[in-house]
Amino acid sequence: MVISSPRIMLTALRGGAGKTTITVGLISALRKRNLKVAAFKKGPDYIDAGWLAKASNNPCYNLDAFLMPIEEILESFKAASCQCDIAVIEGNRGLYDGMDSKGTCSSAELAKALRVPVIVIIDATKTTRTAAAMVKGCQVLDPEVNIGGVILNRVANPRHRSILTSAIEEYCGVEVVGAVPKIKSRDFPERHMGLVTSLEHGKIEKSLSRMEKIVSESVDVEKLYQIACNAQTFYTSRESQLKFLKTNHHSHLTIGIVQDSAFQFYYPENIEALSRNGAKIVHITALTDKRLPKDLDGLYIGGGFPETHAQALSNNESFRKSVRRAIEEGLPVYAECG
Protein backbone atom coordinates (compact mmCIF):
# COMPACT_ATOMS: atom_id res chain seq x y z
CA MET A 1 0.00 0.00 0.00
CA VAL A 2 1.34 3.43 -0.97
CA ILE A 3 0.39 6.52 1.05
CA SER A 4 0.98 9.56 -1.15
CA SER A 5 -1.85 12.03 -0.51
CA PRO A 6 -0.94 15.62 0.39
CA ARG A 7 -1.73 15.73 4.10
CA ILE A 8 -1.39 17.85 7.18
CA MET A 9 -2.31 17.56 10.87
CA LEU A 10 -3.46 20.47 13.03
CA THR A 11 -2.88 19.96 16.73
CA ALA A 12 -2.24 21.99 19.88
CA LEU A 13 -0.80 21.83 23.38
CA ARG A 14 -4.14 21.10 25.05
CA GLY A 15 -7.85 20.86 24.49
CA GLY A 16 -9.69 24.14 24.12
CA ALA A 17 -6.87 25.87 22.23
CA GLY A 18 -8.95 26.40 19.10
CA LYS A 19 -8.06 23.35 16.99
CA THR A 20 -11.53 22.70 15.66
CA THR A 21 -12.44 26.28 14.76
CA ILE A 22 -9.15 26.83 12.91
CA THR A 23 -9.34 23.42 11.22
CA VAL A 24 -12.90 24.15 10.10
CA GLY A 25 -11.78 27.52 8.77
CA LEU A 26 -8.81 26.00 6.95
CA ILE A 27 -10.92 23.29 5.33
CA SER A 28 -13.45 25.92 4.22
CA ALA A 29 -10.64 28.09 2.83
CA LEU A 30 -9.16 25.15 0.91
CA ARG A 31 -12.56 24.32 -0.56
CA LYS A 32 -12.99 27.92 -1.65
CA ARG A 33 -9.78 27.42 -3.64
CA ASN A 34 -11.53 24.55 -5.46
CA LEU A 35 -9.65 21.83 -3.59
CA LYS A 36 -11.42 18.63 -2.57
CA VAL A 37 -10.67 18.00 1.10
CA ALA A 38 -10.69 14.70 2.99
CA ALA A 39 -11.33 15.41 6.69
CA PHE A 40 -10.17 13.23 9.57
CA LYS A 41 -10.41 13.47 13.35
CA LYS A 42 -7.97 11.69 15.63
CA GLY A 43 -9.73 9.68 18.31
CA PRO A 44 -13.32 8.69 19.08
CA ASP A 45 -14.86 12.14 18.65
CA TYR A 46 -18.27 12.68 17.06
CA ILE A 47 -18.79 16.39 17.72
CA ASP A 48 -15.65 17.79 16.11
CA ALA A 49 -15.99 15.26 13.29
CA GLY A 50 -19.47 16.60 12.58
CA TRP A 51 -18.09 20.11 12.14
CA LEU A 52 -15.27 18.88 9.90
CA ALA A 53 -17.76 16.96 7.77
CA LYS A 54 -19.88 20.08 7.30
CA ALA A 55 -16.85 22.16 6.38
CA SER A 56 -15.47 19.61 3.89
CA ASN A 57 -18.85 18.54 2.49
CA ASN A 58 -17.56 14.98 2.84
CA PRO A 59 -17.80 12.39 5.61
CA CYS A 60 -15.19 12.88 8.33
CA TYR A 61 -13.43 9.68 9.32
CA ASN A 62 -12.02 8.96 12.78
CA LEU A 63 -8.48 7.63 13.12
CA ASP A 64 -8.38 5.95 16.51
CA ALA A 65 -5.35 3.84 17.42
CA PHE A 66 -7.14 2.49 20.51
CA LEU A 67 -10.09 1.06 18.57
CA MET A 68 -8.28 0.37 15.30
CA PRO A 69 -5.01 -1.45 14.57
CA ILE A 70 -2.51 0.64 12.61
CA GLU A 71 -3.19 -1.44 9.49
CA GLU A 72 -6.85 -0.44 9.62
CA ILE A 73 -5.95 3.22 10.15
CA LEU A 74 -3.68 3.21 7.10
CA GLU A 75 -6.34 1.54 4.95
CA SER A 76 -9.07 3.90 6.13
CA PHE A 77 -6.88 6.93 5.53
CA LYS A 78 -5.86 5.82 2.05
CA ALA A 79 -9.40 4.90 1.00
CA ALA A 80 -10.86 8.23 2.11
CA SER A 81 -8.04 10.47 0.88
CA CYS A 82 -6.87 8.96 -2.40
CA GLN A 83 -9.44 10.82 -4.52
CA CYS A 84 -8.96 14.16 -2.75
CA ASP A 85 -6.52 17.02 -3.25
CA ILE A 86 -5.53 17.23 0.41
CA ALA A 87 -6.21 15.41 3.68
CA VAL A 88 -6.64 17.53 6.81
CA ILE A 89 -6.40 15.74 10.16
CA GLU A 90 -7.45 17.41 13.40
CA GLY A 91 -5.59 16.12 16.44
CA ASN A 92 -7.06 15.44 19.86
CA ARG A 93 -6.16 17.18 23.14
CA GLY A 94 -2.47 18.06 23.25
CA LEU A 95 -0.01 16.76 20.66
CA TYR A 96 1.62 14.25 23.03
CA ASP A 97 -1.41 13.46 25.20
CA GLY A 98 -2.29 9.77 25.12
CA MET A 99 -3.36 6.94 27.36
CA ASP A 100 -0.25 7.02 29.55
CA SER A 101 2.97 8.92 30.27
CA LYS A 102 4.49 7.48 27.08
CA GLY A 103 1.79 9.07 24.94
CA THR A 104 0.33 5.82 23.69
CA CYS A 105 -2.39 6.52 21.08
CA SER A 106 -1.50 10.24 21.01
CA SER A 107 -1.77 12.58 18.03
CA ALA A 108 2.03 12.47 17.83
CA GLU A 109 2.01 8.69 17.40
CA LEU A 110 -0.64 8.99 14.69
CA ALA A 111 1.39 11.69 12.94
CA LYS A 112 4.44 9.42 12.86
CA ALA A 113 2.43 6.48 11.54
CA LEU A 114 1.04 8.58 8.69
CA ARG A 115 4.27 10.56 8.23
CA VAL A 116 2.24 13.73 8.23
CA PRO A 117 3.59 17.26 8.89
CA VAL A 118 2.20 18.71 12.11
CA ILE A 119 1.04 22.30 12.51
CA VAL A 120 1.01 23.30 16.19
CA ILE A 121 -1.72 25.73 17.24
CA ILE A 122 -0.61 27.90 20.14
CA ASP A 123 -3.15 29.68 22.32
CA ALA A 124 -1.33 33.00 22.59
CA THR A 125 -3.54 34.43 25.33
CA LYS A 126 -1.36 36.44 27.75
CA THR A 127 1.95 35.01 26.55
CA THR A 128 4.84 36.06 24.28
CA ARG A 129 8.36 34.55 24.37
CA THR A 130 7.22 31.60 26.47
CA ALA A 131 5.40 30.34 23.38
CA ALA A 132 8.81 29.61 21.87
CA ALA A 133 9.61 27.35 24.83
CA MET A 134 6.35 25.49 24.23
CA VAL A 135 7.16 24.89 20.57
CA LYS A 136 10.76 23.95 21.40
CA GLY A 137 9.48 21.41 23.91
CA CYS A 138 7.31 19.80 21.23
CA GLN A 139 10.33 19.58 18.93
CA VAL A 140 12.69 18.12 21.54
CA LEU A 141 10.34 15.64 23.23
CA ASP A 142 10.18 13.50 20.09
CA PRO A 143 12.37 14.59 17.16
CA GLU A 144 10.64 12.02 14.94
CA VAL A 145 7.50 14.19 14.93
CA ASN A 146 7.69 16.52 11.94
CA ILE A 147 6.71 19.98 13.23
CA GLY A 148 6.02 21.78 9.96
CA GLY A 149 4.75 25.11 11.25
CA VAL A 150 2.94 27.08 13.93
CA ILE A 151 -0.38 28.91 13.96
CA LEU A 152 -0.92 31.46 16.70
CA ASN A 153 -4.47 31.72 18.02
CA ARG A 154 -6.25 34.42 20.03
CA VAL A 155 -3.63 37.02 19.16
CA ALA A 156 -4.39 40.41 20.73
CA ASN A 157 -2.86 42.85 18.21
CA PRO A 158 -0.08 43.26 15.59
CA ARG A 159 2.60 43.93 18.23
CA HIS A 160 1.65 40.77 20.09
CA ARG A 161 1.87 38.81 16.84
CA SER A 162 5.27 40.30 15.99
CA ILE A 163 6.87 39.37 19.32
CA LEU A 164 5.48 35.84 19.21
CA THR A 165 6.56 35.28 15.62
CA SER A 166 10.08 36.59 16.18
CA ALA A 167 10.62 34.45 19.27
CA ILE A 168 9.30 31.22 17.75
CA GLU A 169 11.12 31.57 14.46
CA GLU A 170 14.40 32.59 16.13
CA TYR A 171 14.55 29.92 18.83
CA CYS A 172 12.71 27.07 17.10
CA GLY A 173 13.61 27.49 13.44
CA VAL A 174 10.03 26.80 12.39
CA GLU A 175 7.81 29.18 10.46
CA VAL A 176 4.77 30.87 11.96
CA VAL A 177 2.23 30.42 9.16
CA GLY A 178 -0.68 32.24 10.75
CA ALA A 179 -1.87 34.49 13.55
CA VAL A 180 -5.60 34.24 14.21
CA PRO A 181 -7.30 36.97 16.26
CA LYS A 182 -9.79 36.32 19.02
CA ILE A 183 -13.19 35.39 17.58
CA LYS A 184 -16.68 35.80 18.98
CA SER A 185 -17.86 32.74 20.85
CA ARG A 186 -21.37 32.99 19.40
CA ASP A 187 -20.11 31.50 16.13
CA PHE A 188 -18.86 28.39 17.91
CA PRO A 189 -20.74 28.08 21.23
CA GLU A 190 -19.64 25.44 23.72
CA ARG A 191 -21.24 23.34 26.43
CA HIS A 192 -20.19 20.50 28.74
CA MET A 193 -18.76 18.17 26.05
CA GLY A 194 -17.20 20.82 23.81
CA LEU A 195 -18.71 22.63 20.86
CA VAL A 196 -22.44 22.61 20.27
CA THR A 197 -22.94 20.02 17.53
CA SER A 198 -23.13 21.11 13.91
CA LEU A 199 -26.66 19.73 13.56
CA GLU A 200 -27.88 21.80 16.51
CA HIS A 201 -26.10 25.03 15.61
CA GLY A 202 -28.83 26.74 13.60
CA LYS A 203 -26.64 29.14 11.61
CA ILE A 204 -23.76 26.86 10.68
CA GLU A 205 -23.26 28.15 7.13
CA LYS A 206 -22.78 31.71 8.39
CA SER A 207 -20.30 30.57 11.02
CA LEU A 208 -18.36 28.48 8.50
CA SER A 209 -18.25 31.42 6.11
CA ARG A 210 -17.00 33.78 8.82
CA MET A 211 -14.31 31.34 9.93
CA GLU A 212 -13.21 30.82 6.33
CA LYS A 213 -12.81 34.57 5.95
CA ILE A 214 -10.84 34.87 9.21
CA VAL A 215 -8.47 32.03 8.29
CA SER A 216 -7.99 33.29 4.73
CA GLU A 217 -7.04 36.71 6.07
CA SER A 218 -4.81 35.58 8.95
CA VAL A 219 -3.25 32.28 7.83
CA ASP A 220 -1.02 31.53 4.84
CA VAL A 221 -3.31 28.89 3.31
CA GLU A 222 -1.09 28.44 0.25
CA LYS A 223 1.91 27.77 2.51
CA LEU A 224 -0.03 25.13 4.42
CA TYR A 225 -1.02 23.46 1.17
CA GLN A 226 2.64 23.46 0.13
CA ILE A 227 3.62 21.86 3.45
CA ALA A 228 0.94 19.21 2.91
CA CYS A 229 2.21 18.50 -0.61
CA ASN A 230 5.70 17.94 0.79
CA ALA A 231 4.48 15.11 3.03
CA GLN A 232 6.57 12.01 2.47
CA THR A 233 5.22 9.32 0.15
CA PHE A 234 5.76 5.92 1.73
CA TYR A 235 4.98 2.26 1.13
CA THR A 236 3.70 -0.14 3.74
CA SER A 237 3.19 -3.87 3.39
CA ARG A 238 0.90 -3.93 6.41
CA GLU A 239 -2.64 -4.88 5.45
CA SER A 240 -5.76 -5.08 7.56
CA GLN A 241 -6.66 -8.55 8.78
CA LEU A 242 -10.22 -7.53 9.61
CA LYS A 243 -12.76 -9.31 7.43
CA PHE A 244 -16.51 -8.82 7.24
CA LEU A 245 -18.50 -11.93 8.14
CA LYS A 246 -19.87 -13.81 5.14
CA THR A 247 -23.63 -13.33 5.26
CA ASN A 248 -24.81 -13.88 1.69
CA HIS A 249 -28.11 -15.31 2.85
CA HIS A 250 -28.77 -12.05 4.73
CA SER A 251 -28.03 -9.67 1.86
CA HIS A 252 -30.63 -7.11 0.83
CA LEU A 253 -31.69 -6.46 4.41
CA THR A 254 -33.21 -3.05 5.12
CA ILE A 255 -31.65 -1.27 8.10
CA GLY A 256 -33.26 1.84 9.53
CA ILE A 257 -30.88 4.37 11.06
CA VAL A 258 -32.23 7.12 13.31
CA GLN A 259 -30.07 10.08 12.36
CA ASP A 260 -31.01 13.62 13.35
CA SER A 261 -29.88 16.32 15.76
CA ALA A 262 -30.97 14.18 18.74
CA PHE A 263 -29.25 10.98 17.57
CA GLN A 264 -26.17 11.83 15.52
CA PHE A 265 -23.17 9.93 16.88
CA TYR A 266 -22.18 7.52 14.11
CA TYR A 267 -18.93 6.39 12.53
CA PRO A 268 -19.48 6.55 8.75
CA GLU A 269 -17.33 3.42 8.28
CA ASN A 270 -19.95 1.32 10.09
CA ILE A 271 -22.79 2.50 7.86
CA GLU A 272 -20.64 2.12 4.74
CA ALA A 273 -19.72 -1.43 5.79
CA LEU A 274 -23.40 -2.35 6.01
CA SER A 275 -24.03 -0.87 2.55
CA ARG A 276 -21.03 -2.62 1.00
CA ASN A 277 -22.37 -5.93 2.25
CA GLY A 278 -25.80 -5.59 0.74
CA ALA A 279 -27.86 -3.70 3.30
CA LYS A 280 -30.28 -1.02 2.17
CA ILE A 281 -29.95 1.97 4.50
CA VAL A 282 -33.06 3.99 5.36
CA HIS A 283 -32.51 7.22 7.27
CA ILE A 284 -35.07 8.12 9.92
CA THR A 285 -35.65 11.09 12.21
CA ALA A 286 -37.20 10.55 15.62
CA LEU A 287 -38.09 14.24 15.80
CA THR A 288 -40.55 14.56 12.92
CA ASP A 289 -41.27 11.14 11.39
CA LYS A 290 -44.67 9.92 12.53
CA ARG A 291 -43.77 6.23 12.49
CA LEU A 292 -41.06 3.78 11.52
CA PRO A 293 -40.89 2.83 7.84
CA LYS A 294 -42.45 -0.49 6.90
CA ASP A 295 -40.49 -3.66 6.23
CA LEU A 296 -37.41 -2.88 8.32
CA ASP A 297 -35.16 -5.83 9.12
CA GLY A 298 -33.28 -3.95 11.83
CA LEU A 299 -33.10 -0.59 13.59
CA TYR A 300 -29.91 1.26 14.58
CA ILE A 301 -30.19 4.14 17.07
CA GLY A 302 -26.89 5.91 17.68
CA GLY A 303 -25.89 8.14 20.54
CA GLY A 304 -26.38 11.88 20.70
CA PHE A 305 -28.08 14.47 22.85
CA PRO A 306 -31.66 13.25 23.33
CA GLU A 307 -31.78 15.24 26.57
CA THR A 308 -31.59 18.53 24.65
CA HIS A 309 -34.51 17.38 22.47
CA ALA A 310 -36.60 15.85 25.25
CA GLN A 311 -39.68 17.95 24.56
CA ALA A 312 -39.72 17.25 20.82
CA LEU A 313 -39.14 13.54 21.36
CA SER A 314 -41.84 13.43 24.00
CA ASN A 315 -44.29 15.25 21.74
CA ASN A 316 -43.76 12.78 18.87
CA GLU A 317 -45.86 10.14 20.57
CA SER A 318 -46.86 8.29 17.40
CA PHE A 319 -43.21 7.64 16.52
CA ARG A 320 -42.38 6.36 19.99
CA LYS A 321 -45.37 4.03 19.89
CA SER A 322 -44.34 2.67 16.50
CA VAL A 323 -40.84 1.89 17.84
CA ARG A 324 -42.28 0.15 20.88
CA ARG A 325 -44.70 -1.85 18.75
CA ALA A 326 -41.94 -2.91 16.33
CA ILE A 327 -39.73 -4.08 19.21
CA GLU A 328 -42.57 -6.06 20.75
CA GLU A 329 -43.12 -7.70 17.35
CA GLY A 330 -39.48 -8.81 17.26
CA LEU A 331 -37.62 -6.12 15.29
CA PRO A 332 -33.89 -6.36 16.14
CA VAL A 333 -32.64 -3.05 17.57
CA TYR A 334 -29.09 -1.90 18.24
CA ALA A 335 -29.09 1.22 20.41
CA GLU A 336 -26.18 3.17 21.86
CA CYS A 337 -25.86 5.65 24.70
CA GLY A 338 -26.93 9.29 24.71
Buried (B, 14 or more C-beta within 10 A) or exposed (E): BEBEBBBBBBBBBEEEBBBBBBBBBBBBBBBBEEBBBBBBBBBBBBBBBBBBBBBBEBBBBBBBBEEBEBBBBBBBBBEBBEEBBBBBBBBBBBBBBBEEEEBEBBBBBBBBBBBBBBBBBBBBEEBBEEBBBBBBEBBEEBEEBBBBBBBBBBBEEEEBBEBBBBBBBEBBEBBBBBBBBEBEEEBBEEEEEBBBBBBBBEEBEEBBBBBBBBBBEBBBBEBBBBBBBEBEEEEBEBEBEEEEEEEEEEEEBBBBBBBBBBBBBBBBBEBBEBEEBEBBBBEBBBBEBEBBEEEBBBBBBBBBBBEBBEEBBEEBEEBBEBBEEBBEEEBEBEBEEB
